[in-house]
């Protein structure tokens, strides 16, 4: 007996519990199986790149916060490094160490959010998410000590940071570093051996390494496919050549690999912060000679850092004025979505949501 | 005379005070006076008492839902490292009341395209069958609404009526998320009903009766020990039947927004929630009755207390599972039922049949021998199944995209 069936098109989003913001997917299903995916985005477009042309270099730092709003510190860092490269500013060492501490703490926080929502998408009743939020709260408290803000930090400036860490910060960060590996163990004991998590994620949404490279995908997604591509190692910026850390790799390139790479990266970030805390020395946080109104010479620069989600690049064209002539952001979330269709076709509704979580996007960054 | 709610001293007292002329039922009781109704009106007294009993049981069940909602939210809060609701009333005990008031005051939205009859009927169809289950549950050594001689069959029949509700809700809503949820619910319920029924056969063979009261009386050794495989299959089956985590994929919030009740709001949505919690309590009550010895327990506590202690224990375990485990995928859920639970249940049936051929009316000592044999076989079966059981699925080959593209002009919800 054959039954006449036809595929059905469903709009997932823009208002959906699992689209991590206002993201829309037009998905064609054959029963539960996905046959076509068409991502539609732009619902959160705020014209950040255009706004940059109307603002001074320091003013634009506050707008970078609003792009990837779960990783503001690394956004700051990427932009500030690009401006320094463009204007030829040498940052003061203490400022650089503070930026590294902030950026690595931010990487942990971002991976916590990524892991928490990944598990939430898997259907866990918010328990791993709550665990992740608990530790993220500790990190946000540390940020509050550093700069007074928790989410939109605007902490960094060309040449360093705008405020030195208070005395209380150092014992607090040391306490956090001592406890964080235990917390990561806790997540692993809850999640990593779980039969349901394994059967839901292993082998799901696998992509070939070649396809990833061709789509210029970066970050944990690329490292989950076995390529040791980490800009902190390949093109060391800041003082990353003075700290020791490993680049966690996985070979499978599936949802499980992307999860486990993030878990391992949290452990590595803890190591990096600890070395930064040991190596930091007193001094100015920002060179006196760097003016508040940075006026770089005419020219252009591309500078990129290893953000929590991948290669976060800033391409700035200067006409010699106080504002950029053009500022283009290479947003990792946006580019990591490129292979979404190839990853999803053939899998089921539930896998779609989980894959989406494992890419770990942020709509603020995708739409900018 | 069949045993009914009149076995309970409290309700028999009421009945006999209403109609003391019924010498058959009120024999041996205390002085009942003249009775409120004259002789010949026993049927009316019976109806009044029956109504009172049903009133107590239904409201008790609904109160239990409130208590359970509170308890689950508190416990899940603790599991997640947060306090849980603690604002309304002492320890947040009034939170469900506040929720209910909120739900009642919400606007009742009906989608314009909805099939109104199905849409309106579905929430009731999810609550009423579960309430019917409580009719045959023995809450204490002499407390039940009715002692049906086909009690277990009745429970399974009534619970399977409940599977209409998701389909009606999903179809009636005219919403694609709801339709997905409905289809998943049907696949789930159809798959798990079979191992569930099979897993009860072993119990029936040993107890020799379908009546839940007789099943409890037969448990001088709790059947969780005598029927470990049966318990395992029935417990997992129950969790799946009532669609709680990790089998909550019919209303999977992260995938289908709300599943089959996506389009419901206000008190209709509340009925779906109440139905889910009622089903959880009913399922736990059946587990307690059939496998954990029901109201039986050492004498220092009354039988009702034992029943509620065991019920709470099962509910806590279910909540714990919900707070820990992620959701399964639909193909994994169904293959787990057909390739995992069904062979286990079938093995259990064969084994129980053999054992009850050897010991048709087992004494206490023979029950313990059965425990030893069944436990060994259960452990062996689980190890074997772990080796050859269902594994994570491979990527299915989809139809070519180009043809499907042409088949769906336009699209959108």
Interface residues (C-beta under 8 A of the other chain):
Chain A: X6 X7 X8 X9 X10 X11 X16 X17 X18 X26 X28 X30 X32 X33 X34 X35 X36 X119 X120 X121 X122 X123 X124 X125 X126 X127 X130 X131 X134 X190 X194 X196 X197 X198 X199 X200 X202 X203 X204 X206 X345 X346 X347 X348 X349 X350 X351 X352 X353
Chain B: X76 X79 X80 X81 X82 X176 X177 X180 X184 X245 X246 X248 X249 X252 X253 X254 X255 X256 X257 X322 X323 X324 X325 X326 X327 X328 X329 X330 X331 X332 X391 X392 X394 X395 X396 X397 X398 X399 X401 X404 X405 X407 X408 X410 X411 X412 X413
